[in-house]
Amino acid sequence: MAESIAEHEAITAAIASGDEDAARRAAFDHITGGFSRYMTLAEPQSNSDA
């Protein structure tokens, strides 16, 4: 969750400073990072007790 908050802050800072390219990169990083984190959580966990 902390990563997502930091990503939102980066997007907001870039928008506030008027840096369109940085905002676009930060938004892209947030979307791809969020998807990657989601997919990691969605992966079936191995059962080492079996």
PDB file of all heavy atoms in Angstrom:
ATOM      1  N   MET A   1       0.817  -1.183   0.000  1.00  0.00           N
ATOM      2  CA  MET A   1       0.000   0.000   0.000  1.00  0.00           C
ATOM      3  C   MET A   1       0.868   1.257   0.000  1.00  0.00           C
ATOM      4  O   MET A   1       0.522   2.243  -0.643  1.00  0.00           O
ATOM      5  CB  MET A   1      -0.931  -0.042   1.217  1.00  0.00           C
ATOM      6  CG  MET A   1      -1.963   1.004   1.213  1.00  0.00           C
ATOM      7  SD  MET A   1      -3.104   0.697  -0.131  1.00  0.00           S
ATOM      8  CE  MET A   1      -4.320   1.862   0.202  1.00  0.00           C
ATOM      9  N   ALA A   2       1.974   1.207   0.710  1.00  0.00           N
ATOM     10  CA  ALA A   2       2.872   2.362   0.765  1.00  0.00           C
ATOM     11  C   ALA A   2       3.408   2.705  -0.621  1.00  0.00           C
ATOM     12  O   ALA A   2       3.577   3.891  -0.947  1.00  0.00           O
ATOM     13  CB  ALA A   2       4.012   2.101   1.737  1.00  0.00           C
ATOM     14  N   GLU A   3       3.667   1.679  -1.431  1.00  0.00           N
ATOM     15  CA  GLU A   3       4.147   1.930  -2.792  1.00  0.00           C
ATOM     16  C   GLU A   3       3.097   2.685  -3.602  1.00  0.00           C
ATOM     17  O   GLU A   3       3.431   3.631  -4.333  1.00  0.00           O
ATOM     18  CB  GLU A   3       4.490   0.623  -3.497  1.00  0.00           C
ATOM     19  CG  GLU A   3       5.762  -0.014  -3.015  1.00  0.00           C
ATOM     20  CD  GLU A   3       6.012  -1.327  -3.730  1.00  0.00           C
ATOM     21  OE1 GLU A   3       6.538  -1.269  -4.855  1.00  0.00           O
ATOM     22  OE2 GLU A   3       5.674  -2.368  -3.158  1.00  0.00           O
ATOM     23  N   SER A   4       1.862   2.280  -3.484  1.00  0.00           N
ATOM     24  CA  SER A   4       0.791   2.923  -4.218  1.00  0.00           C
ATOM     25  C   SER A   4       0.632   4.386  -3.794  1.00  0.00           C
ATOM     26  O   SER A   4       0.442   5.269  -4.637  1.00  0.00           O
ATOM     27  CB  SER A   4      -0.531   2.170  -3.998  1.00  0.00           C
ATOM     28  OG  SER A   4      -1.569   2.777  -4.728  1.00  0.00           O
ATOM     29  N   ILE A   5       0.724   4.640  -2.511  1.00  0.00           N
ATOM     30  CA  ILE A   5       0.621   6.013  -2.013  1.00  0.00           C
ATOM     31  C   ILE A   5       1.768   6.857  -2.552  1.00  0.00           C
ATOM     32  O   ILE A   5       1.556   7.986  -3.017  1.00  0.00           O
ATOM     33  CB  ILE A   5       0.582   6.029  -0.473  1.00  0.00           C
ATOM     34  CG1 ILE A   5      -0.734   5.407   0.009  1.00  0.00           C
ATOM     35  CG2 ILE A   5       0.745   7.457   0.063  1.00  0.00           C
ATOM     36  CD1 ILE A   5      -0.782   5.136   1.493  1.00  0.00           C
ATOM     37  N   ALA A   6       2.973   6.321  -2.528  1.00  0.00           N
ATOM     38  CA  ALA A   6       4.128   7.048  -3.058  1.00  0.00           C
ATOM     39  C   ALA A   6       3.957   7.330  -4.551  1.00  0.00           C
ATOM     40  O   ALA A   6       4.311   8.416  -5.036  1.00  0.00           O
ATOM     41  CB  ALA A   6       5.404   6.259  -2.799  1.00  0.00           C
ATOM     42  N   GLU A   7       3.400   6.373  -5.272  1.00  0.00           N
ATOM     43  CA  GLU A   7       3.156   6.570  -6.700  1.00  0.00           C
ATOM     44  C   GLU A   7       2.123   7.675  -6.930  1.00  0.00           C
ATOM     45  O   GLU A   7       2.295   8.517  -7.821  1.00  0.00           O
ATOM     46  CB  GLU A   7       2.709   5.257  -7.343  1.00  0.00           C
ATOM     47  CG  GLU A   7       3.813   4.229  -7.398  1.00  0.00           C
ATOM     48  CD  GLU A   7       3.328   2.817  -7.660  1.00  0.00           C
ATOM     49  OE1 GLU A   7       2.104   2.564  -7.676  1.00  0.00           O
ATOM     50  OE2 GLU A   7       4.200   1.953  -7.855  1.00  0.00           O
ATOM     51  N   HIS A   8       1.067   7.691  -6.124  1.00  0.00           N
ATOM     52  CA  HIS A   8       0.070   8.756  -6.241  1.00  0.00           C
ATOM     53  C   HIS A   8       0.698  10.115  -5.937  1.00  0.00           C
ATOM     54  O   HIS A   8       0.392  11.116  -6.610  1.00  0.00           O
ATOM     55  CB  HIS A   8      -1.109   8.500  -5.293  1.00  0.00           C
ATOM     56  CG  HIS A   8      -2.089   7.522  -5.808  1.00  0.00           C
ATOM     57  ND1 HIS A   8      -2.231   6.269  -5.273  1.00  0.00           N
ATOM     58  CD2 HIS A   8      -2.975   7.599  -6.822  1.00  0.00           C
ATOM     59  CE1 HIS A   8      -3.181   5.624  -5.946  1.00  0.00           C
ATOM     60  NE2 HIS A   8      -3.631   6.406  -6.894  1.00  0.00           N
ATOM     61  N   GLU A   9       1.552  10.158  -4.946  1.00  0.00           N
ATOM     62  CA  GLU A   9       2.217  11.416  -4.600  1.00  0.00           C
ATOM     63  C   GLU A   9       3.103  11.898  -5.746  1.00  0.00           C
ATOM     64  O   GLU A   9       3.163  13.101  -6.021  1.00  0.00           O
ATOM     65  CB  GLU A   9       3.022  11.260  -3.311  1.00  0.00           C
ATOM     66  CG  GLU A   9       2.130  11.108  -2.091  1.00  0.00           C
ATOM     67  CD  GLU A   9       2.882  10.740  -0.823  1.00  0.00           C
ATOM     68  OE1 GLU A   9       4.060  10.309  -0.905  1.00  0.00           O
ATOM     69  OE2 GLU A   9       2.287  10.874   0.258  1.00  0.00           O
ATOM     70  N   ALA A  10       3.789  10.974  -6.417  1.00  0.00           N
ATOM     71  CA  ALA A  10       4.636  11.343  -7.553  1.00  0.00           C
ATOM     72  C   ALA A  10       3.790  11.894  -8.699  1.00  0.00           C
ATOM     73  O   ALA A  10       4.171  12.888  -9.343  1.00  0.00           O
ATOM     74  CB  ALA A  10       5.456  10.141  -8.016  1.00  0.00           C
ATOM     75  N   ILE A  11       2.650  11.272  -8.945  1.00  0.00           N
ATOM     76  CA  ILE A  11       1.750  11.758  -9.994  1.00  0.00           C
ATOM     77  C   ILE A  11       1.267  13.166  -9.651  1.00  0.00           C
ATOM     78  O   ILE A  11       1.309  14.080 -10.483  1.00  0.00           O
ATOM     79  CB  ILE A  11       0.545  10.810 -10.177  1.00  0.00           C
ATOM     80  CG1 ILE A  11       1.007   9.439 -10.683  1.00  0.00           C
ATOM     81  CG2 ILE A  11      -0.486  11.413 -11.134  1.00  0.00           C
ATOM     82  CD1 ILE A  11      -0.046   8.347 -10.577  1.00  0.00           C
ATOM     83  N   THR A  12       0.820  13.341  -8.418  1.00  0.00           N
ATOM     84  CA  THR A  12       0.310  14.636  -7.978  1.00  0.00           C
ATOM     85  C   THR A  12       1.377  15.721  -8.060  1.00  0.00           C
ATOM     86  O   THR A  12       1.108  16.832  -8.529  1.00  0.00           O
ATOM     87  CB  THR A  12      -0.233  14.528  -6.533  1.00  0.00           C
ATOM     88  OG1 THR A  12      -1.244  13.526  -6.501  1.00  0.00           O
ATOM     89  CG2 THR A  12      -0.804  15.840  -6.049  1.00  0.00           C
ATOM     90  N   ALA A  13       2.584  15.398  -7.632  1.00  0.00           N
ATOM     91  CA  ALA A  13       3.677  16.379  -7.673  1.00  0.00           C
ATOM     92  C   ALA A  13       4.001  16.775  -9.108  1.00  0.00           C
ATOM     93  O   ALA A  13       4.231  17.953  -9.400  1.00  0.00           O
ATOM     94  CB  ALA A  13       4.916  15.808  -6.983  1.00  0.00           C
ATOM     95  N   ALA A  14       4.005  15.807  -9.996  1.00  0.00           N
ATOM     96  CA  ALA A  14       4.304  16.105 -11.399  1.00  0.00           C
ATOM     97  C   ALA A  14       3.213  16.991 -12.010  1.00  0.00           C
ATOM     98  O   ALA A  14       3.517  17.941 -12.737  1.00  0.00           O
ATOM     99  CB  ALA A  14       4.452  14.811 -12.192  1.00  0.00           C
ATOM    100  N   ILE A  15       1.970  16.704 -11.709  1.00  0.00           N
ATOM    101  CA  ILE A  15       0.870  17.524 -12.218  1.00  0.00           C
ATOM    102  C   ILE A  15       0.959  18.931 -11.640  1.00  0.00           C
ATOM    103  O   ILE A  15       0.832  19.924 -12.372  1.00  0.00           O
ATOM    104  CB  ILE A  15      -0.495  16.878 -11.897  1.00  0.00           C
ATOM    105  CG1 ILE A  15      -0.662  15.580 -12.699  1.00  0.00           C
ATOM    106  CG2 ILE A  15      -1.635  17.852 -12.180  1.00  0.00           C
ATOM    107  CD1 ILE A  15      -1.852  14.745 -12.267  1.00  0.00           C
ATOM    108  N   ALA A  16       1.191  19.017 -10.344  1.00  0.00           N
ATOM    109  CA  ALA A  16       1.264  20.324  -9.681  1.00  0.00           C
ATOM    110  C   ALA A  16       2.395  21.188 -10.238  1.00  0.00           C
ATOM    111  O   ALA A  16       2.263  22.410 -10.312  1.00  0.00           O
ATOM    112  CB  ALA A  16       1.438  20.137  -8.176  1.00  0.00           C
ATOM    113  N   SER A  17       3.491  20.539 -10.650  1.00  0.00           N
ATOM    114  CA  SER A  17       4.613  21.300 -11.190  1.00  0.00           C
ATOM    115  C   SER A  17       4.451  21.587 -12.681  1.00  0.00           C
ATOM    116  O   SER A  17       5.277  22.280 -13.272  1.00  0.00           O
ATOM    117  CB  SER A  17       5.930  20.553 -10.942  1.00  0.00           C
ATOM    118  OG  SER A  17       6.010  19.402 -11.774  1.00  0.00           O
ATOM    119  N   GLY A  18       3.395  21.037 -13.279  1.00  0.00           N
ATOM    120  CA  GLY A  18       3.149  21.267 -14.689  1.00  0.00           C
ATOM    121  C   GLY A  18       4.000  20.419 -15.621  1.00  0.00           C
ATOM    122  O   GLY A  18       4.088  20.699 -16.813  1.00  0.00           O
ATOM    123  N   ASP A  19       4.596  19.372 -15.087  1.00  0.00           N
ATOM    124  CA  ASP A  19       5.470  18.504 -15.894  1.00  0.00           C
ATOM    125  C   ASP A  19       4.650  17.354 -16.469  1.00  0.00           C
ATOM    126  O   ASP A  19       4.503  16.300 -15.854  1.00  0.00           O
ATOM    127  CB  ASP A  19       6.626  17.992 -15.039  1.00  0.00           C
ATOM    128  CG  ASP A  19       7.698  17.290 -15.838  1.00  0.00           C
ATOM    129  OD1 ASP A  19       7.424  16.845 -16.975  1.00  0.00           O
ATOM    130  OD2 ASP A  19       8.837  17.185 -15.323  1.00  0.00           O
ATOM    131  N   GLU A  20       4.129  17.567 -17.649  1.00  0.00           N
ATOM    132  CA  GLU A  20       3.256  16.587 -18.275  1.00  0.00           C
ATOM    133  C   GLU A  20       3.957  15.256 -18.517  1.00  0.00           C
ATOM    134  O   GLU A  20       3.382  14.186 -18.291  1.00  0.00           O
ATOM    135  CB  GLU A  20       2.746  17.143 -19.602  1.00  0.00           C
ATOM    136  CG  GLU A  20       1.789  16.244 -20.324  1.00  0.00           C
ATOM    137  CD  GLU A  20       1.296  16.847 -21.633  1.00  0.00           C
ATOM    138  OE1 GLU A  20       1.274  18.080 -21.751  1.00  0.00           O
ATOM    139  OE2 GLU A  20       0.937  16.057 -22.521  1.00  0.00           O
ATOM    140  N   ASP A  21       5.205  15.296 -18.964  1.00  0.00           N
ATOM    141  CA  ASP A  21       5.935  14.049 -19.235  1.00  0.00           C
ATOM    142  C   ASP A  21       6.172  13.251 -17.956  1.00  0.00           C
ATOM    143  O   ASP A  21       6.002  12.033 -17.935  1.00  0.00           O
ATOM    144  CB  ASP A  21       7.265  14.332 -19.928  1.00  0.00           C
ATOM    145  CG  ASP A  21       7.090  14.847 -21.346  1.00  0.00           C
ATOM    146  OD1 ASP A  21       6.067  14.500 -21.985  1.00  0.00           O
ATOM    147  OD2 ASP A  21       7.966  15.593 -21.811  1.00  0.00           O
ATOM    148  N   ALA A  22       6.549  13.933 -16.889  1.00  0.00           N
ATOM    149  CA  ALA A  22       6.770  13.242 -15.615  1.00  0.00           C
ATOM    150  C   ALA A  22       5.463  12.670 -15.080  1.00  0.00           C
ATOM    151  O   ALA A  22       5.446  11.569 -14.528  1.00  0.00           O
ATOM    152  CB  ALA A  22       7.396  14.182 -14.596  1.00  0.00           C
ATOM    153  N   ALA A  23       4.369  13.399 -15.250  1.00  0.00           N
ATOM    154  CA  ALA A  23       3.065  12.908 -14.797  1.00  0.00           C
ATOM    155  C   ALA A  23       2.676  11.659 -15.578  1.00  0.00           C
ATOM    156  O   ALA A  23       2.182  10.687 -14.998  1.00  0.00           O
ATOM    157  CB  ALA A  23       2.002  13.989 -14.959  1.00  0.00           C
ATOM    158  N   ARG A  24       2.909  11.684 -16.876  1.00  0.00           N
ATOM    159  CA  ARG A  24       2.583  10.528 -17.714  1.00  0.00           C
ATOM    160  C   ARG A  24       3.420   9.309 -17.300  1.00  0.00           C
ATOM    161  O   ARG A  24       2.895   8.199 -17.156  1.00  0.00           O
ATOM    162  CB  ARG A  24       2.820  10.855 -19.190  1.00  0.00           C
ATOM    163  CG  ARG A  24       2.386   9.744 -20.126  1.00  0.00           C
ATOM    164  CD  ARG A  24       2.560  10.124 -21.589  1.00  0.00           C
ATOM    165  NE  ARG A  24       1.562  11.132 -21.966  1.00  0.00           N
ATOM    166  CZ  ARG A  24       1.851  12.396 -22.293  1.00  0.00           C
ATOM    167  NH1 ARG A  24       3.089  12.821 -22.301  1.00  0.00           N
ATOM    168  NH2 ARG A  24       0.888  13.231 -22.613  1.00  0.00           N
ATOM    169  N   ARG A  25       4.715   9.527 -17.094  1.00  0.00           N
ATOM    170  CA  ARG A  25       5.593   8.413 -16.676  1.00  0.00           C
ATOM    171  C   ARG A  25       5.181   7.881 -15.309  1.00  0.00           C
ATOM    172  O   ARG A  25       5.142   6.670 -15.092  1.00  0.00           O
ATOM    173  CB  ARG A  25       7.054   8.863 -16.642  1.00  0.00           C
ATOM    174  CG  ARG A  25       7.704   8.986 -18.003  1.00  0.00           C
ATOM    175  CD  ARG A  25       9.214   9.189 -17.899  1.00  0.00           C
ATOM    176  NE  ARG A  25       9.582  10.298 -17.012  1.00  0.00           N
ATOM    177  CZ  ARG A  25       9.711  11.564 -17.411  1.00  0.00           C
ATOM    178  NH1 ARG A  25       9.484  11.902 -18.663  1.00  0.00           N
ATOM    179  NH2 ARG A  25      10.061  12.496 -16.544  1.00  0.00           N
ATOM    180  N   ALA A  26       4.885   8.796 -14.380  1.00  0.00           N
ATOM    181  CA  ALA A  26       4.495   8.374 -13.031  1.00  0.00           C
ATOM    182  C   ALA A  26       3.184   7.596 -13.060  1.00  0.00           C
ATOM    183  O   ALA A  26       3.034   6.596 -12.354  1.00  0.00           O
ATOM    184  CB  ALA A  26       4.386   9.592 -12.112  1.00  0.00           C
ATOM    185  N   ALA A  27       2.245   8.048 -13.887  1.00  0.00           N
ATOM    186  CA  ALA A  27       0.969   7.342 -14.000  1.00  0.00           C
ATOM    187  C   ALA A  27       1.179   5.960 -14.612  1.00  0.00           C
ATOM    188  O   ALA A  27       0.612   4.965 -14.145  1.00  0.00           O
ATOM    189  CB  ALA A  27      -0.016   8.153 -14.832  1.00  0.00           C
ATOM    190  N   PHE A  28       2.003   5.894 -15.640  1.00  0.00           N
ATOM    191  CA  PHE A  28       2.295   4.602 -16.267  1.00  0.00           C
ATOM    192  C   PHE A  28       2.961   3.661 -15.270  1.00  0.00           C
ATOM    193  O   PHE A  28       2.581   2.487 -15.151  1.00  0.00           O
ATOM    194  CB  PHE A  28       3.206   4.810 -17.486  1.00  0.00           C
ATOM    195  CG  PHE A  28       3.575   3.526 -18.172  1.00  0.00           C
ATOM    196  CD1 PHE A  28       2.702   2.943 -19.081  1.00  0.00           C
ATOM    197  CD2 PHE A  28       4.784   2.896 -17.915  1.00  0.00           C
ATOM    198  CE1 PHE A  28       3.034   1.751 -19.720  1.00  0.00           C
ATOM    199  CE2 PHE A  28       5.123   1.715 -18.538  1.00  0.00           C
ATOM    200  CZ  PHE A  28       4.246   1.140 -19.443  1.00  0.00           C
ATOM    201  N   ASP A  29       3.951   4.176 -14.533  1.00  0.00           N
ATOM    202  CA  ASP A  29       4.630   3.355 -13.529  1.00  0.00           C
ATOM    203  C   ASP A  29       3.650   2.867 -12.465  1.00  0.00           C
ATOM    204  O   ASP A  29       3.742   1.724 -12.004  1.00  0.00           O
ATOM    205  CB  ASP A  29       5.764   4.140 -12.868  1.00  0.00           C
ATOM    206  CG  ASP A  29       6.922   4.396 -13.803  1.00  0.00           C
ATOM    207  OD1 ASP A  29       6.995   3.767 -14.889  1.00  0.00           O
ATOM    208  OD2 ASP A  29       7.776   5.251 -13.454  1.00  0.00           O
ATOM    209  N   HIS A  30       2.721   3.733 -12.083  1.00  0.00           N
ATOM    210  CA  HIS A  30       1.724   3.350 -11.077  1.00  0.00           C
ATOM    211  C   HIS A  30       0.811   2.242 -11.606  1.00  0.00           C
ATOM    212  O   HIS A  30       0.553   1.254 -10.909  1.00  0.00           O
ATOM    213  CB  HIS A  30       0.902   4.570 -10.682  1.00  0.00           C
ATOM    214  CG  HIS A  30      -0.261   4.247  -9.800  1.00  0.00           C
ATOM    215  ND1 HIS A  30      -0.117   3.641  -8.568  1.00  0.00           N
ATOM    216  CD2 HIS A  30      -1.582   4.427  -9.968  1.00  0.00           C
ATOM    217  CE1 HIS A  30      -1.311   3.464  -8.030  1.00  0.00           C
ATOM    218  NE2 HIS A  30      -2.213   3.941  -8.861  1.00  0.00           N
ATOM    219  N   ILE A  31       0.349   2.386 -12.819  1.00  0.00           N
ATOM    220  CA  ILE A  31      -0.559   1.380 -13.389  1.00  0.00           C
ATOM    221  C   ILE A  31       0.157   0.046 -13.564  1.00  0.00           C
ATOM    222  O   ILE A  31      -0.357  -1.003 -13.169  1.00  0.00           O
ATOM    223  CB  ILE A  31      -1.143   1.877 -14.722  1.00  0.00           C
ATOM    224  CG1 ILE A  31      -2.089   3.044 -14.450  1.00  0.00           C
ATOM    225  CG2 ILE A  31      -1.864   0.754 -15.467  1.00  0.00           C
ATOM    226  CD1 ILE A  31      -2.488   3.816 -15.683  1.00  0.00           C
ATOM    227  N   THR A  32       1.351   0.072 -14.142  1.00  0.00           N
ATOM    228  CA  THR A  32       2.060  -1.191 -14.362  1.00  0.00           C
ATOM    229  C   THR A  32       2.539  -1.797 -13.046  1.00  0.00           C
ATOM    230  O   THR A  32       2.499  -3.012 -12.881  1.00  0.00           O
ATOM    231  CB  THR A  32       3.237  -1.015 -15.335  1.00  0.00           C
ATOM    232  OG1 THR A  32       4.129  -0.021 -14.839  1.00  0.00           O
ATOM    233  CG2 THR A  32       2.753  -0.620 -16.717  1.00  0.00           C
ATOM    234  N   GLY A  33       2.964  -0.962 -12.121  1.00  0.00           N
ATOM    235  CA  GLY A  33       3.390  -1.466 -10.814  1.00  0.00           C
ATOM    236  C   GLY A  33       2.238  -2.064 -10.041  1.00  0.00           C
ATOM    237  O   GLY A  33       2.364  -3.119  -9.415  1.00  0.00           O
ATOM    238  N   GLY A  34       1.092  -1.393 -10.090  1.00  0.00           N
ATOM    239  CA  GLY A  34      -0.098  -1.908  -9.407  1.00  0.00           C
ATOM    240  C   GLY A  34      -0.538  -3.235  -9.991  1.00  0.00           C
ATOM    241  O   GLY A  34      -0.900  -4.155  -9.260  1.00  0.00           O
ATOM    242  N   PHE A  35      -0.502  -3.338 -11.306  1.00  0.00           N
ATOM    243  CA  PHE A  35      -0.873  -4.595 -11.950  1.00  0.00           C
ATOM    244  C   PHE A  35       0.086  -5.710 -11.539  1.00  0.00           C
ATOM    245  O   PHE A  35      -0.335  -6.817 -11.212  1.00  0.00           O
ATOM    246  CB  PHE A  35      -0.889  -4.434 -13.471  1.00  0.00           C
ATOM    247  CG  PHE A  35      -1.296  -5.684 -14.188  1.00  0.00           C
ATOM    248  CD1 PHE A  35      -2.617  -6.104 -14.193  1.00  0.00           C
ATOM    249  CD2 PHE A  35      -0.354  -6.464 -14.838  1.00  0.00           C
ATOM    250  CE1 PHE A  35      -2.994  -7.270 -14.844  1.00  0.00           C
ATOM    251  CE2 PHE A  35      -0.723  -7.628 -15.491  1.00  0.00           C
ATOM    252  CZ  PHE A  35      -2.043  -8.035 -15.497  1.00  0.00           C
ATOM    253  N   SER A  36       1.367  -5.397 -11.527  1.00  0.00           N
ATOM    254  CA  SER A  36       2.370  -6.391 -11.139  1.00  0.00           C
ATOM    255  C   SER A  36       2.164  -6.844  -9.689  1.00  0.00           C
ATOM    256  O   SER A  36       2.222  -8.041  -9.392  1.00  0.00           O
ATOM    257  CB  SER A  36       3.769  -5.806 -11.314  1.00  0.00           C
ATOM    258  OG  SER A  36       4.750  -6.712 -10.887  1.00  0.00           O
ATOM    259  N   ARG A  37       1.892  -5.892  -8.805  1.00  0.00           N
ATOM    260  CA  ARG A  37       1.645  -6.254  -7.402  1.00  0.00           C
ATOM    261  C   ARG A  37       0.382  -7.095  -7.283  1.00  0.00           C
ATOM    262  O   ARG A  37       0.348  -8.072  -6.532  1.00  0.00           O
ATOM    263  CB  ARG A  37       1.555  -4.992  -6.536  1.00  0.00           C
ATOM    264  CG  ARG A  37       2.898  -4.310  -6.346  1.00  0.00           C
ATOM    265  CD  ARG A  37       2.823  -3.169  -5.344  1.00  0.00           C
ATOM    266  NE  ARG A  37       1.973  -2.077  -5.773  1.00  0.00           N
ATOM    267  CZ  ARG A  37       2.370  -1.045  -6.515  1.00  0.00           C
ATOM    268  NH1 ARG A  37       3.620  -0.975  -6.943  1.00  0.00           N
ATOM    269  NH2 ARG A  37       1.523  -0.085  -6.830  1.00  0.00           N
ATOM    270  N   TYR A  38      -0.652  -6.734  -8.030  1.00  0.00           N
ATOM    271  CA  TYR A  38      -1.894  -7.509  -8.007  1.00  0.00           C
ATOM    272  C   TYR A  38      -1.651  -8.942  -8.481  1.00  0.00           C
ATOM    273  O   TYR A  38      -2.124  -9.895  -7.861  1.00  0.00           O
ATOM    274  CB  TYR A  38      -2.958  -6.835  -8.870  1.00  0.00           C
ATOM    275  CG  TYR A  38      -4.167  -7.714  -9.069  1.00  0.00           C
ATOM    276  CD1 TYR A  38      -5.107  -7.863  -8.063  1.00  0.00           C
ATOM    277  CD2 TYR A  38      -4.333  -8.432 -10.249  1.00  0.00           C
ATOM    278  CE1 TYR A  38      -6.201  -8.692  -8.231  1.00  0.00           C
ATOM    279  CE2 TYR A  38      -5.430  -9.262 -10.423  1.00  0.00           C
ATOM    280  CZ  TYR A  38      -6.351  -9.391  -9.418  1.00  0.00           C
ATOM    281  OH  TYR A  38      -7.424 -10.221  -9.581  1.00  0.00           O
ATOM    282  N   MET A  39      -0.930  -9.079  -9.578  1.00  0.00           N
ATOM    283  CA  MET A  39      -0.690 -10.413 -10.127  1.00  0.00           C
ATOM    284  C   MET A  39       0.123 -11.268  -9.153  1.00  0.00           C
ATOM    285  O   MET A  39      -0.109 -12.474  -9.049  1.00  0.00           O
ATOM    286  CB  MET A  39       0.010 -10.321 -11.481  1.00  0.00           C
ATOM    287  CG  MET A  39      -0.880  -9.730 -12.573  1.00  0.00           C
ATOM    288  SD  MET A  39      -2.458 -10.592 -12.775  1.00  0.00           S
ATOM    289  CE  MET A  39      -1.908 -12.162 -13.405  1.00  0.00           C
ATOM    290  N   THR A  40       1.041 -10.671  -8.438  1.00  0.00           N
ATOM    291  CA  THR A  40       1.816 -11.404  -7.438  1.00  0.00           C
ATOM    292  C   THR A  40       0.891 -11.922  -6.336  1.00  0.00           C
ATOM    293  O   THR A  40       1.012 -13.069  -5.907  1.00  0.00           O
ATOM    294  CB  THR A  40       2.909 -10.507  -6.840  1.00  0.00           C
ATOM    295  OG1 THR A  40       3.791 -10.098  -7.885  1.00  0.00           O
ATOM    296  CG2 THR A  40       3.691 -11.213  -5.761  1.00  0.00           C
ATOM    297  N   LEU A  41      -0.049 -11.083  -5.910  1.00  0.00           N
ATOM    298  CA  LEU A  41      -0.994 -11.503  -4.866  1.00  0.00           C
ATOM    299  C   LEU A  41      -1.980 -12.545  -5.391  1.00  0.00           C
ATOM    300  O   LEU A  41      -2.449 -13.392  -4.636  1.00  0.00           O
ATOM    301  CB  LEU A  41      -1.750 -10.295  -4.338  1.00  0.00           C
ATOM    302  CG  LEU A  41      -0.940  -9.293  -3.533  1.00  0.00           C
ATOM    303  CD1 LEU A  41      -1.778  -8.061  -3.227  1.00  0.00           C
ATOM    304  CD2 LEU A  41      -0.432  -9.929  -2.254  1.00  0.00           C
ATOM    305  N   ALA A  42      -2.314 -12.463  -6.661  1.00  0.00           N
ATOM    306  CA  ALA A  42      -3.302 -13.367  -7.249  1.00  0.00           C
ATOM    307  C   ALA A  42      -2.750 -14.735  -7.585  1.00  0.00           C
ATOM    308  O   ALA A  42      -3.514 -15.673  -7.812  1.00  0.00           O
ATOM    309  CB  ALA A  42      -3.900 -12.735  -8.508  1.00  0.00           C
ATOM    310  N   GLU A  43      -1.425 -14.863  -7.621  1.00  0.00           N
ATOM    311  CA  GLU A  43      -0.832 -16.156  -7.954  1.00  0.00           C
ATOM    312  C   GLU A  43      -1.134 -17.183  -6.863  1.00  0.00           C
ATOM    313  O   GLU A  43      -1.087 -16.863  -5.678  1.00  0.00           O
ATOM    314  CB  GLU A  43       0.701 -16.035  -8.083  1.00  0.00           C
ATOM    315  CG  GLU A  43       1.149 -15.287  -9.296  1.00  0.00           C
ATOM    316  CD  GLU A  43       2.657 -15.110  -9.352  1.00  0.00           C
ATOM    317  OE1 GLU A  43       3.362 -15.534  -8.403  1.00  0.00           O
ATOM    318  OE2 GLU A  43       3.119 -14.537 -10.334  1.00  0.00           O
ATOM    319  N   PRO A  44      -1.441 -18.394  -7.277  1.00  0.00           N
ATOM    320  CA  PRO A  44      -1.672 -19.432  -6.274  1.00  0.00           C
ATOM    321  C   PRO A  44      -0.413 -19.647  -5.424  1.00  0.00           C
ATOM    322  O   PRO A  44       0.689 -19.638  -5.951  1.00  0.00           O
ATOM    323  CB  PRO A  44      -1.980 -20.678  -7.102  1.00  0.00           C
ATOM    324  CG  PRO A  44      -2.265 -20.199  -8.476  1.00  0.00           C
ATOM    325  CD  PRO A  44      -1.576 -18.876  -8.641  1.00  0.00           C
ATOM    326  N   GLN A  45      -0.632 -19.766  -4.150  1.00  0.00           N
ATOM    327  CA  GLN A  45       0.493 -20.004  -3.242  1.00  0.00           C
ATOM    328  C   GLN A  45       0.779 -21.495  -3.166  1.00  0.00           C
ATOM    329  O   GLN A  45      -0.134 -22.312  -3.120  1.00  0.00           O
ATOM    330  CB  GLN A  45       0.165 -19.468  -1.844  1.00  0.00           C
ATOM    331  CG  GLN A  45      -0.157 -17.991  -1.827  1.00  0.00           C
ATOM    332  CD  GLN A  45       1.001 -17.134  -2.288  1.00  0.00           C
ATOM    333  OE1 GLN A  45       2.121 -17.318  -1.842  1.00  0.00           O
ATOM    334  NE2 GLN A  45       0.741 -16.215  -3.199  1.00  0.00           N
ATOM    335  N   SER A  46       2.058 -21.837  -3.187  1.00  0.00           N
ATOM    336  CA  SER A  46       2.404 -23.255  -3.068  1.00  0.00           C
ATOM    337  C   SER A  46       2.158 -23.712  -1.635  1.00  0.00           C
ATOM    338  O   SER A  46       2.317 -22.970  -0.690  1.00  0.00           O
ATOM    339  CB  SER A  46       3.864 -23.477  -3.451  1.00  0.00           C
ATOM    340  OG  SER A  46       4.716 -22.833  -2.541  1.00  0.00           O
ATOM    341  N   ASN A  47       1.777 -24.964  -1.517  1.00  0.00           N
ATOM    342  CA  ASN A  47       1.507 -25.534  -0.198  1.00  0.00           C
ATOM    343  C   ASN A  47       2.688 -26.417   0.157  1.00  0.00           C
ATOM    344  O   ASN A  47       2.768 -27.546  -0.247  1.00  0.00           O
ATOM    345  CB  ASN A  47       0.193 -26.309  -0.226  1.00  0.00           C
ATOM    346  CG  ASN A  47      -0.209 -26.779   1.151  1.00  0.00           C
ATOM    347  OD1 ASN A  47       0.548 -26.634   2.119  1.00  0.00           O
ATOM    348  ND2 ASN A  47      -1.387 -27.332   1.257  1.00  0.00           N
ATOM    349  N   SER A  48       3.607 -25.864   0.958  1.00  0.00           N
ATOM    350  CA  SER A  48       4.809 -26.619   1.293  1.00  0.00           C
ATOM    351  C   SER A  48       4.553 -27.683   2.352  1.00  0.00           C
ATOM    352  O   SER A  48       5.421 -28.474   2.662  1.00  0.00           O
ATOM    353  CB  SER A  48       5.901 -25.654   1.760  1.00  0.00           C
ATOM    354  OG  SER A  48       5.459 -24.944   2.914  1.00  0.00           O
ATOM    355  N   ASP A  49       3.341 -27.711   2.928  1.00  0.00           N
ATOM    356  CA  ASP A  49       3.009 -28.699   3.951  1.00  0.00           C
ATOM    357  C   ASP A  49       2.528 -30.020   3.335  1.00  0.00           C
ATOM    358  O   ASP A  49       2.357 -31.010   4.036  1.00  0.00           O
ATOM    359  CB  ASP A  49       1.902 -28.178   4.878  1.00  0.00           C
ATOM    360  CG  ASP A  49       2.369 -26.986   5.682  1.00  0.00           C
ATOM    361  OD1 ASP A  49       3.579 -26.853   5.903  1.00  0.00           O
ATOM    362  OD2 ASP A  49       1.507 -26.178   6.104  1.00  0.00           O
ATOM    363  N   ALA A  50       2.295 -30.033   2.052  1.00  0.00           N
ATOM    364  CA  ALA A  50       1.735 -31.239   1.409  1.00  0.00           C
ATOM    365  C   ALA A  50       2.774 -32.300   1.208  1.00  0.00           C
ATOM    366  O   ALA A  50       3.915 -32.149   1.150  1.00  0.00           O
ATOM    367  CB  ALA A  50       1.111 -30.886   0.082  1.00  0.00           C
TER     368      ALA A  50
END
